[in-house]
């Protein structure tokens, strides 16, 4: 009986060894091989045990066979359970592999994003350096503009003074032109011609009254005089027309001069507005710089106080 029990323990140990191999994550083919090996070992030991019991005339052979059958049934049920567990573990392993693949993809994506972020950081750093250089250039340009604005302000004052003198000269020129126009020979001559025309018209009226005289020689003489007078009137009219055209040209020249004066005035007004805008901008920048200097002075004062406190603590 003790020998049979020992052999039964050996059979269980071999079965447990196969199950341990299955529990450590073996494949389904390995599990089947282990199960077949365990069954072969079990059959061999069972045959050996039956032969030994027959030799020793073991009295409870039926009971031992029954126990062995129960043990075989338990092992079969455990094998089925282990197969189910193995299948579940394989499914879980496949899920974990899929999760691992997705995690690896996510890691690659994250690494790529990190690489892109590093590139973006490098670009941003380069851009910041460029901006700092631009700020320094703008500061120097602002200082240059400040000096240029002062120069332009001086030039503007000088230009305004010249414009004032120019306006005074234009006014004097206009008054002089009116005075000269009234004293021009052509105007005086035109007035004289108008007086002559008036006189001739009066003579014409007198002659028209004399035409009623029946004397033929007087009429002929008067007709000749009238023809001469008409010719003279035509000559005077032509002269008047020429002088009128000349006067119109002079007026056009003066109108053109006035337009040029207006254009110059508008140009100087635009320059004045632009200079005012630049001056206002410079005043705004000056106020900003003054505020920045005040803030820096406050910060320097705070740092001096902190330094004094530290020196006081060190001296203590």
Secondary structure by P-SEA (a helix, b strand, c coil): caaaaaaaaaaaaaaaaaaaaaaacccaaaaaaaaaaaaaaaaaaaaaaaaaaaaaccccaaaaaaaaaaaaaaaaaaaaaaaaaaaaaaaaaaaaaaaaaaaaaaaaaaaaaaaaaaaaaaaaaaaaaaaaaaaaaaaaaaaaaaaaaaaaaaaaaaaaaaaaaaaaaaaaaaaaaaaaaaacaaaaaaaaaaaaaaaaaaaaaaaaaacccccaaaaaaaaaaaaaaaaaaaaaaaaaaaaaaaaaaaaaaaaaaaaaaaaaaaaaaaaaaaaaaaaaaaaaaaaaaaaaaaaaaaaaaaaaaaaaaaaaaaac
